[in-house]
Amino acid sequence: CFCVQHHSFRIKYYVLRNNVVEKVLNLTKRREKYLVVAAIRFLRSCVGLKDEFYNRYIIKNNLFGPVMKAFGENGARYNLLNSSVLELVDFVRRENIKGLIECLVVTYDE
């Protein structure tokens, strides 16, 4: 998260070229919930930059998929994982990031 926020120009191309976000989101398959939450926070940092390159990369590679799958597997439990996903989606809505809103609505409308 720190590198994405504070080294935005240098890290952007490294992240996009080496599929770092996809590799981090592989942590959503783990049983340890703190690792799942850390992966969601990393995606939130990328979205928080409001950079169109990151947004297109997220949409193109369907990077909300692992997050929504973890959210569905979490069930009706109200915990940090639930709050992290809801905060991510709420941030996208509040900041009116149109590409990501369309991706979320079309792909995960249920």
MDAnalysis code that builds the backbone (N, CA, C; Angstrom):
import MDAnalysis as mda
import numpy as np

u = mda.Universe.empty(330, n_residues=110, atom_resindex=np.repeat(np.arange(110), 3), trajectory=True)
u.add_TopologyAttr("name", ["N", "CA", "C"] * 110)
u.add_TopologyAttr("resid", np.arange(1, 111))
u.add_TopologyAttr("resname", ["CYS", "PHE", "CYS", "VAL", "GLN", "HIS", "HIS", "SER", "PHE", "ARG", "ILE", "LYS", "TYR", "TYR", "VAL", "LEU", "ARG", "ASN", "ASN", "VAL", "VAL", "GLU", "LYS", "VAL", "LEU", "ASN", "LEU", "THR", "LYS", "ARG", "ARG", "GLU", "LYS", "TYR", "LEU", "VAL", "VAL", "ALA", "ALA", "ILE", "ARG", "PHE", "LEU", "ARG", "SER", "CYS", "VAL", "GLY", "LEU", "LYS", "ASP", "GLU", "PHE", "TYR", "ASN", "ARG", "TYR", "ILE", "ILE", "LYS", "ASN", "ASN", "LEU", "PHE", "GLY", "PRO", "VAL", "MET", "LYS", "ALA", "PHE", "GLY", "GLU", "ASN", "GLY", "ALA", "ARG", "TYR", "ASN", "LEU", "LEU", "ASN", "SER", "SER", "VAL", "LEU", "GLU", "LEU", "VAL", "ASP", "PHE", "VAL", "ARG", "ARG", "GLU", "ASN", "ILE", "LYS", "GLY", "LEU", "ILE", "GLU", "CYS", "LEU", "VAL", "VAL", "THR", "TYR", "ASP", "GLU"])
u.atoms.positions = np.array([
    [0.825, -1.189, 0.000],
    [0.000, 0.000, 0.000],
    [0.869, 1.253, 0.000],
    [1.899, 1.250, 0.815],
    [2.766, 2.420, 0.922],
    [3.435, 2.735, -0.412],
    [3.961, 1.706, -1.066],
    [4.663, 1.923, -2.337],
    [3.735, 2.473, -3.402],
    [2.518, 1.955, -3.458],
    [1.562, 2.413, -4.463],
    [1.214, 3.875, -4.233],
    [1.077, 4.282, -2.984],
    [0.670, 5.647, -2.682],
    [1.801, 6.654, -2.812],
    [3.012, 6.280, -2.424],
    [4.094, 7.249, -2.349],
    [5.091, 7.183, -3.508],
    [5.052, 6.126, -4.291],
    [5.942, 6.004, -5.438],
    [5.102, 5.757, -6.679],
    [4.108, 6.586, -6.855],
    [3.071, 6.305, -7.843],
    [3.617, 6.146, -9.259],
    [4.485, 7.020, -9.713],
    [4.941, 6.931, -11.100],
    [5.812, 5.710, -11.340],
    [6.775, 5.480, -10.455],
    [7.707, 4.366, -10.651],
    [7.035, 3.016, -10.455],
    [6.203, 2.937, -9.445],
    [5.613, 1.637, -9.116],
    [4.493, 1.268, -10.071],
    [3.871, 2.262, -10.689],
    [2.721, 1.983, -11.558],
    [3.094, 1.016, -12.676],
    [4.157, 1.286, -13.362],
    [4.547, 0.440, -14.478],
    [5.064, -0.911, -13.998],
    [5.718, -0.942, -12.849],
    [6.152, -2.219, -12.288],
    [4.951, -3.083, -11.926],
    [3.960, -2.484, -11.293],
    [2.748, -3.208, -10.889],
    [2.017, -3.732, -12.115],
    [1.861, -2.892, -13.120],
    [1.113, -3.294, -14.304],
    [1.875, -4.316, -15.148],
    [3.169, -4.173, -15.241],
    [3.968, -5.074, -16.062],
    [4.118, -6.456, -15.431],
    [4.193, -6.519, -14.110],
    [4.467, -7.787, -13.431],
    [3.251, -8.406, -12.756],
    [2.064, -7.896, -13.049],
    [0.809, -8.444, -12.509],
    [0.827, -8.540, -10.982],
    [1.338, -7.526, -10.342],
    [1.463, -7.530, -8.886],
    [0.089, -7.593, -8.215],
    [-0.887, -6.867, -8.752],
    [-2.213, -6.850, -8.129],
    [-2.832, -8.250, -8.167],
    [-2.705, -8.942, -9.296],
    [-3.238, -10.300, -9.391],
    [-2.555, -11.223, -8.382],
    [-1.257, -11.081, -8.235],
    [-0.517, -11.933, -7.299],
    [-0.912, -11.642, -5.859],
    [-1.134, -10.374, -5.548],
    [-1.574, -10.019, -4.198],
    [-2.985, -10.542, -3.951],
    [-3.853, -10.445, -4.958],
    [-5.235, -10.909, -4.786],
    [-5.340, -12.424, -4.698],
    [-4.266, -13.138, -5.006],
    [-4.266, -14.588, -4.754],
    [-4.357, -14.886, -3.259],
    [-4.027, -13.903, -2.443],
    [-4.148, -14.077, -0.988],
    [-5.604, -14.202, -0.546],
    [-6.559, -13.797, -1.398],
    [-7.971, -13.914, -1.022],
    [-8.414, -15.366, -0.956],
    [-7.606, -16.277, -1.464],
    [-7.938, -17.706, -1.406],
    [-7.468, -18.353, -0.101],
    [-6.740, -17.607, 0.685],
    [-6.197, -18.149, 1.937],
    [-7.266, -18.256, 3.016],
    [-7.034, -19.111, 3.975],
    [-7.963, -19.282, 5.081],
    [-7.797, -18.175, 6.120],
    [-6.595, -17.620, 6.220],
    [-6.316, -16.575, 7.200],
    [-6.970, -15.268, 6.746],
    [-7.917, -14.793, 7.516],
    [-8.706, -13.622, 7.118],
    [-7.882, -12.339, 7.105],
    [-6.862, -12.241, 7.940],
    [-6.070, -11.014, 7.940],
    [-5.301, -10.861, 6.633],
    [-4.941, -11.965, 5.975],
    [-4.285, -11.882, 4.672],
    [-5.274, -11.462, 3.588],
    [-6.502, -11.953, 3.692],
    [-7.548, -11.574, 2.739],
    [-7.818, -10.079, 2.861],
    [-7.911, -9.584, 4.086],
    [-8.162, -8.159, 4.311],
    [-6.992, -7.322, 3.796],
    [-5.773, -7.791, 3.975],
    [-4.606, -7.061, 3.477],
    [-4.636, -6.956, 1.958],
    [-5.046, -8.019, 1.281],
    [-5.142, -7.986, -0.179],
    [-6.211, -6.995, -0.633],
    [-7.324, -6.956, 0.084],
    [-8.392, -6.011, -0.256],
    [-7.920, -4.575, -0.015],
    [-7.172, -4.354, 1.036],
    [-6.636, -3.020, 1.305],
    [-5.667, -2.579, 0.215],
    [-4.887, -3.526, -0.317],
    [-3.975, -3.198, -1.414],
    [-4.768, -2.779, -2.648],
    [-5.830, -3.513, -2.979],
    [-6.675, -3.132, -4.109],
    [-7.304, -1.766, -3.853],
    [-7.708, -1.510, -2.627],
    [-8.295, -0.215, -2.260],
    [-7.283, 0.909, -2.467],
    [-6.015, 0.653, -2.166],
    [-4.972, 1.658, -2.399],
    [-4.823, 1.967, -3.878],
    [-4.889, 0.939, -4.703],
    [-4.788, 1.142, -6.158],
    [-5.981, 1.931, -6.676],
    [-7.169, 1.598, -6.193],
    [-8.374, 2.310, -6.616],
    [-8.343, 3.741, -6.086],
    [-7.811, 3.924, -4.886],
    [-7.768, 5.235, -4.253],
    [-6.918, 6.250, -4.994],
    [-6.025, 5.793, -5.842],
    [-5.217, 6.725, -6.623],
    [-6.033, 7.414, -7.707],
    [-7.163, 6.824, -8.052],
    [-8.045, 7.349, -9.107],
    [-7.283, 7.527, -10.411],
    [-6.418, 6.590, -10.686],
    [-5.605, 6.599, -11.897],
    [-6.294, 5.741, -12.951],
    [-6.495, 6.299, -14.115],
    [-7.219, 5.593, -15.164],
    [-6.477, 4.339, -15.630],
    [-5.150, 4.335, -15.557],
    [-4.386, 3.141, -15.919],
    [-4.736, 1.980, -14.991],
    [-4.745, 2.241, -13.687],
    [-5.112, 1.197, -12.727],
    [-6.552, 0.744, -12.940],
    [-7.446, 1.701, -13.163],
    [-8.861, 1.351, -13.338],
    [-9.064, 0.447, -14.541],
    [-8.440, 0.776, -15.661],
    [-8.558, -0.074, -16.852],
    [-7.949, -1.442, -16.609],
    [-6.835, -1.485, -15.892],
    [-6.176, -2.758, -15.572],
    [-7.082, -3.624, -14.694],
    [-7.724, -3.009, -13.716],
    [-8.631, -3.735, -12.820],
    [-9.817, -4.287, -13.598],
    [-10.373, -3.490, -14.491],
    [-11.530, -3.931, -15.277],
    [-11.123, -5.022, -16.261],
    [-10.026, -4.808, -16.960],
    [-9.578, -5.753, -17.990],
    [-9.289, -7.131, -17.410],
    [-8.672, -7.172, -16.243],
    [-8.278, -8.444, -15.633],
    [-9.278, -8.967, -14.611],
    [-10.442, -8.308, -14.516],
    [-11.517, -8.725, -13.604],
    [-10.979, -8.935, -12.181],
    [-10.317, -7.925, -11.656],
    [-9.679, -8.058, -10.354],
    [-10.647, -7.895, -9.185],
    [-11.893, -7.510, -9.464],
    [-12.887, -7.514, -8.403],
    [-13.416, -8.923, -8.152],
    [-13.163, -9.841, -9.062],
    [-13.658, -11.210, -8.946],
    [-13.235, -11.906, -7.660],
    [-11.928, -11.974, -7.364],
    [-11.507, -12.639, -6.127],
    [-12.045, -11.953, -4.865],
    [-12.185, -10.626, -4.932],
    [-12.698, -9.886, -3.774],
    [-14.160, -10.237, -3.533],
    [-14.948, -10.242, -4.591],
    [-16.369, -10.561, -4.448],
    [-16.584, -12.024, -4.074],
    [-15.700, -12.892, -4.553],
    [-15.800, -14.304, -4.165],
    [-15.537, -14.464, -2.664],
    [-14.509, -13.775, -2.165],
    [-14.214, -13.831, -0.726],
    [-15.356, -13.231, 0.075],
    [-15.962, -12.162, -0.450],
    [-17.101, -11.533, 0.218],
    [-18.279, -12.500, 0.290],
    [-18.550, -13.214, -0.798],
    [-19.631, -14.193, -0.807],
    [-19.363, -15.360, 0.121],
    [-18.127, -15.829, 0.165],
    [-17.768, -16.944, 1.043],
    [-17.805, -16.539, 2.512],
    [-17.638, -15.261, 2.780],
    [-17.695, -14.772, 4.153],
    [-19.104, -14.906, 4.727],
    [-20.089, -14.889, 3.865],
    [-21.475, -15.055, 4.308],
    [-22.011, -13.811, 4.980],
    [-22.928, -14.013, 5.899],
    [-23.608, -12.905, 6.576],
    [-22.850, -12.426, 7.808],
    [-21.629, -12.901, 7.992],
    [-20.848, -12.469, 9.160],
    [-20.431, -11.019, 9.017],
    [-20.561, -10.283, 10.078],
    [-20.159, -8.877, 10.081],
    [-18.791, -8.795, 10.745],
    [-17.746, -8.702, 9.923],
    [-16.387, -8.670, 10.444],
    [-15.543, -7.710, 9.609],
    [-14.248, -7.713, 9.822],
    [-13.361, -6.780, 9.137],
    [-13.336, -7.021, 7.637],
    [-13.433, -8.256, 7.222],
    [-13.451, -8.569, 5.797],
    [-14.687, -7.956, 5.141],
    [-15.824, -8.128, 5.770],
    [-17.072, -7.554, 5.271],
    [-16.953, -6.035, 5.177],
    [-16.462, -5.413, 6.218],
    [-16.322, -3.958, 6.242],
    [-15.346, -3.453, 5.182],
    [-14.273, -4.186, 4.941],
    [-13.284, -3.774, 3.944],
    [-13.871, -3.781, 2.540],
    [-14.620, -4.818, 2.219],
    [-15.222, -4.902, 0.887],
    [-16.279, -3.819, 0.732],
    [-17.111, -3.634, 1.755],
    [-18.139, -2.600, 1.675],
    [-17.524, -1.208, 1.542],
    [-16.415, -0.961, 2.236],
    [-15.750, 0.334, 2.144],
    [-15.163, 0.539, 0.754],
    [-14.611, -0.507, 0.163],
    [-14.066, -0.423, -1.190],
    [-15.161, -0.064, -2.187],
    [-16.275, -0.763, -2.125],
    [-17.383, -0.503, -3.050],
    [-17.973, 0.885, -2.799],
    [-18.091, 1.276, -1.534],
    [-18.619, 2.592, -1.210],
    [-17.690, 3.701, -1.706],
    [-16.385, 3.486, -1.630],
    [-15.434, 4.473, -2.135],
    [-15.602, 4.658, -3.639],
    [-15.748, 3.559, -4.353],
    [-15.945, 3.639, -5.802],
    [-17.219, 4.423, -6.102],
    [-18.266, 4.192, -5.320],
    [-19.532, 4.890, -5.527],
    [-19.408, 6.377, -5.185],
    [-18.816, 6.687, -4.029],
    [-18.685, 8.082, -3.601],
    [-17.838, 8.915, -4.545],
    [-16.758, 8.331, -5.029],
    [-15.848, 9.060, -5.917],
    [-16.330, 9.035, -7.368],
    [-17.406, 8.314, -7.616],
    [-18.047, 8.265, -8.938],
    [-17.054, 7.863, -10.026],
    [-16.367, 6.747, -9.797],
    [-15.423, 6.219, -10.777],
    [-16.235, 5.364, -11.751],
    [-16.630, 5.974, -12.841],
    [-17.640, 5.414, -13.730],
    [-17.283, 4.046, -14.294],
    [-16.051, 3.855, -14.720],
    [-15.652, 2.567, -15.278],
    [-15.778, 1.435, -14.273],
    [-15.344, 1.689, -13.039],
    [-15.420, 0.664, -12.001],
    [-16.862, 0.432, -11.557],
    [-17.667, 1.494, -11.520],
    [-19.081, 1.336, -11.161],
    [-19.774, 0.451, -12.181],
    [-19.518, 0.721, -13.454],
    [-20.136, -0.085, -14.506],
    [-19.694, -1.539, -14.409],
    [-18.423, -1.760, -14.171],
    [-17.902, -3.121, -14.032],
    [-18.571, -3.849, -12.869],
    [-18.687, -3.174, -11.726],
    [-19.304, -3.795, -10.555],
    [-20.777, -4.092, -10.782],
    [-21.491, -3.156, -11.379],
    [-22.928, -3.337, -11.567],
    [-23.214, -4.434, -12.590],
    [-22.504, -4.395, -13.695],
    [-22.755, -5.379, -14.758],
    [-22.345, -6.781, -14.322],
    [-21.211, -6.902, -13.676],
    [-20.678, -8.219, -13.343],
    [-21.254, -8.797, -12.052],
    [-21.479, -7.958, -11.052],
    [-21.873, -8.449, -9.726],
    [-23.176, -7.841, -9.266],
    [-24.165, -7.786, -10.116],
    [-25.428, -7.123, -9.775],
    [-26.262, -7.893, -8.761],
    [-26.033, -9.187, -8.586],
    [-26.842, -9.923, -7.609],
    [-26.297, -9.719, -6.272],
])
